Amino acid sequence: MATPGSEPQSYVPALSVSALHPHHHPLHHHHHQHHGGTGANGGVGGGSGGSGGGFNLPLNRGLERALEEAANSGGLNLSARKLKEFPRTAAPGHDLSDTVQADLSKNRLVEVPMELCHFVSLEILNLYHNCIRVIPEAIVNLQMLTYLNLSRNQLSALPACLCGLPLKVLIASNNKLGSLPEEIGQLKQLMELVCTDF
């Protein structure tokens, strides 16, 4: 009595096959439906795979405009756009290498994007209210950076490489920090340090 169990699954395709081949014996419906079903599924799977494989989807208009403005003005504003990573499709189309200010606050970033670490002219970086757990060592490339806001993230430690930056303002409150790195004393130009975690 195994066939009744599988009957509901093959019920609809069996009907469609019988509509196409009204003279076929009911026993053959299963057979034809079986082959037709896999072929159809294979086709659907292949189709969705093709459409899902396009990674270079067009950016939405607001994001495109923000990147274009950054390329022209040096101020990048990508705040509150639900970003989980830096928009990769942006890099080839817009020259952001002269960006001086970058606001990526209120997004869903889990790490400081590596793309930002190449913006060597960056002076102000706002990463407030993300989910950042990781700061790459490449951030030390930002030798013009004077203002860094890392508050309301998920950082359990501040990496020593931050202390090699010319920071004047470092805001790191509302994280999961247990202490500050010993190297914090190397920030000779630091005028404001905000850290309320301990």
Rosetta blueprint (number, residue, H / E / L):
1 M L
2 A L
3 T H
4 P H
5 G H
6 S H
7 E H
8 P H
9 Q H
10 S H
11 Y H
12 V H
13 P H
14 A H
15 L H
16 S H
17 V H
18 S H
19 A H
20 L H
21 H L
22 P L
23 H L
24 H L
25 H L
26 P H
27 L H
28 H H
29 H H
30 H H
31 H H
32 H H
33 Q H
34 H H
35 H H
36 G H
37 G H
38 T H
39 G H
40 A H
41 N H
42 G H
43 G H
44 V H
45 G H
46 G H
47 G H
48 S H
49 G H
50 G H
51 S H
52 G H
53 G L
54 G L
55 F L
56 N L
57 L L
58 P L
59 L L
60 N L
61 R H
62 G H
63 L H
64 E H
65 R H
66 A H
67 L H
68 E H
69 E H
70 A H
71 A H
72 N H
73 S H
74 G L
75 G E
76 L E
77 N E
78 L L
79 S L
80 A L
81 R L
82 K L
83 L L
84 K L
85 E L
86 F L
87 P L
88 R L
89 T L
90 A H
91 A H
92 P H
93 G H
94 H L
95 D L
96 L L
97 S L
98 D L
99 T L
100 V L
101 Q E
102 A E
103 D E
104 L L
105 S L
106 K L
107 N L
108 R L
109 L L
110 V L
111 E E
112 V L
113 P L
114 M H
115 E H
116 L H
117 C H
118 H H
119 F L
120 V L
121 S L
122 L L
123 E L
124 I E
125 L E
126 N E
127 L L
128 Y L
129 H L
130 N L
131 C L
132 I L
133 R L
134 V E
135 I L
136 P L
137 E H
138 A H
139 I H
140 V H
141 N H
142 L L
143 Q L
144 M L
145 L L
146 T L
147 Y E
148 L E
149 N E
150 L L
151 S L
152 R L
153 N L
154 Q L
155 L L
156 S L
157 A L
158 L L
159 P L
160 A H
161 C H
162 L H
163 C H
164 G H
165 L L
166 P L
167 L L
168 K L
169 V E
170 L E
171 I E
172 A L
173 S L
174 N L
175 N L
176 K L
177 L L
178 G L
179 S L
180 L L
181 P L
182 E H
183 E H
184 I H
185 G H
186 Q H
187 L L
188 K L
189 Q L
190 L L
191 M L
192 E E
193 L E
194 V E
195 C L
196 T L
197 D L
198 F L
